[in-house]
Amino acid sequence: MSRNLPPLFTAQPDARQLFRVQVPPAAVGQRLDQYLSQAVPGLSRTRARKIVDLGGVHLNGRRVRTCSQSLPVGASIEIYTDGFPLEPFRLTESHILYRDSFLLVLNKPAGIETQPTPARYKGTIYEALLFLLGRGGGTRKPEVGMVQRLDRGTSGLMVFSLHPKAHGGLSRIFLEHKVKKRYFALVASPPSPPAGEIRSLLARKHKTNKMVSVERGGKLAITRYQTQNSAASGALLEIELLTGRSHQIRAHLSEAGSPLLGDSFYGGAVQHLGLELTRPMLHAFSLEFTHPVTQEFLNFTLPLTDDMEQLRLRMFANGATLKKNCERKIC
């Protein structure tokens, strides 16, 4: 390794980090992956290639995913890592709940980014869907319209448009709030009152990157909630989003004194009833809307994920409060 090349990482290469470096004259003309492996202590060429392939390397402000890229004079490199596995996520047919020529509805696993981030393009839901659709061959390049987003840690239902005839219509029904979106959430402290509506203006606090309620300057956010079950150990909430602001449920519940379990960013506990919680306990279980092209009414539901079901069972171990949930077929 050339000692003249500055180290890019001061910690583990796979941690959530951003590093910037100017390419020195001695490295001009080198392959991108070769330079990274020389410049970053502990970063093998194989791992450097994976980071490039995912889309975590930006050359002169633009994402580059070609390992053989030759470094130009005076180039600046930004390397983003997010701390997650370097193997890209791939959708399978088992994730797909509905598909026709215009729309596709899928079950998003927790732990996967919905859209590209600076650290990765490959392996996001958006890219994985393009990859899945492209495997079928055909003369038309796959088109994906994305009007809905779920946070990395949130699991559940998402709908995408696949055809120009559906793009505008699907966007319109979301903008006009003609989609009914419901979520299950697990919290340690039941909200008071047990059912209600939270309405505020949400804005991002740049210092912390959190969404917070403000007196003015934010966007209207409306969250309806109902406590389905409650016990001393926590509560299961059913939530309906009337708007779709970033982190809306997470911020509103946190401000109401009932942060999502597993959501450390908004004050939720990451350990509960002997379980380690690796993500916010939030699941998009129901989606209802009218097909923008065929005008057919569509209704999709999902059961709780395994991790949320395991925690729910511990919360209500005596079974005394489960009758209503069993009727809703989430037991």
Order of alpha helices (4+ residues) and beta strands (2+ residues): beta-alpha-alpha-beta-beta-beta-beta-beta-alpha-beta-beta-alpha-beta-beta-beta-beta-beta-alpha-beta-beta-beta-beta-alpha-alpha
